[in-house]
Amino acid sequence: MARSDVAAGHRADALIRLEEAERARLLTSVFREGSPSVMFRFREAGEHENGDMFGAVIEELEEQLDGRLRVHLLFWSDLARIYVTPGVEFEVWYARTVGDGVVLP
């Protein structure tokens, strides 16, 4: 799924920390610019006990000096704009939780 394939949705910047054991594998496979493969779980979202997950295209990715990743995400669900707001923490999910992050202002 390319950036142009998603016409609507919600964009947000986030700071993400991937688990050290998964970091190298994810960065060389699914966690890269243009990828829609990773999900993001927001605990406050929806009616599920563990929150709801939203898919997003990673539009930009920049590694920070401290090892975290600053990403620009395009969530394709319009519902994401309700939950993906500055300061909200989330989990990074790829078949299981592989990291965490926070939405930037």
Secondary structure, DSSP 8 states (H G I E B T S, - for coil): --GGG--S-EEEEEEEEE-HHHHHHHHHTTSSTT----EEEETTSSSSTT-EEEEEEEEEEEE-TTS-EEEEEEES-TTHHHH--TT-EEEEESSSEEEEEEE--
